[in-house]
Amino acid sequence: MFGFRYIKSRPTDYMILYRGGRIRRQGVGLAGYVYMPFATAAAVPTDARDEIFAVEAMTADYQTITIQGLLSFRVKEPDVAAKRQDFSINLATGAHTGEPMKQIVERLRAIAQTACRDALVRSTLDAALNKSDELAQIIMRGIGDDKRFAADGIAVDRVLVLALKPTPEIRKALEANLREQLLRQADAAMFERRRAATTDEHDLKLREEANKRELAERALDNEQALETERRKVAEARAETTKAEASAEAEAARIRLKPWTEIAPNQIYALALKDWANRETTLSSLSLGADAMERLANQLSAKAE
């Protein structure tokens, strides 16, 4: 009515109202009436935004690789960004007259693509496929080193590399190589298990044989020890028997020694005397040839 219009910005939009080429009001979530014939406005989104990007790069071995990632950014200094980028809006509709956020995203993608190409041109395909974290850091450094981008009041919070994809033909070849490698690993693992089982069986047999040898050696040692003990016992018994025989012989020698000092005829006389003292009856007397000869010799000696 009469050229006045009520406008209201989103809570995440930094609104700047101009009148006569000068800033009259600015802030987040502004609302109020403006006189449209003399007023202009700019709305700078300050909310964090995530943008998916996909860029292609060539590796050192001339293989094309596609990098898919995520850029998280926000307008950190909206008043500065409004001076560097056109964020003006149509007061009638509230929509931007241009596409400022799209331009920011395209500039971010260009920086990411340049950083990826500079990094991958020195890497082979195999090495590049394992550089997702490193590429994210390289892109982050590339954005930070861009002085113009830093002067626009834009802040990049994080960069994620979600996927690194070669061309379909190369991917099929890599998958075939991977399958072959997995099969070789499976065969090697099976061979290793069989070898381990064979080794375990061989070791078990060796342990069994070693146990048998050890038991046989122990039995032989026990038998030898028992035989040695038996021999010692036999030797001890022989020594005891020998000592007993020697003692008996010595006792007999001592007992008979007095008789060796007596003349034979005295011995006969003592024997006859001992016999005469016994209460026995002599029914017969047997004399041997030696006794008769000795008796005859003694009688002859007495007769002479």
Protein Blocks (a to p, Z undefined) as FASTA:
>chain_A
ZZiacddddfkbccdddeehiafbgcehiacdddfklgccddddfbdcddddddddddfk
opacddddddddddfblmlmmmmpccbdcfknopafblfklmmmmmmmmmmmmmmmmmmm
mpcfklmmmmmmmmmmmmmmmmmmmmklmmnopacfbdcdfbdcddfklmmmmmmmmmmm
mmmmmmmmmmmmmmmmmmmmmmmmmmmmmmmmmmmmmmmmmmmmmmmmmmmmmmmmmmmm
mmmmmmmmmmmmmmmmmmmmpcfklmmmmmmmmmmmpccddfbdcddfklmmmmmmmmmm
mmZZ
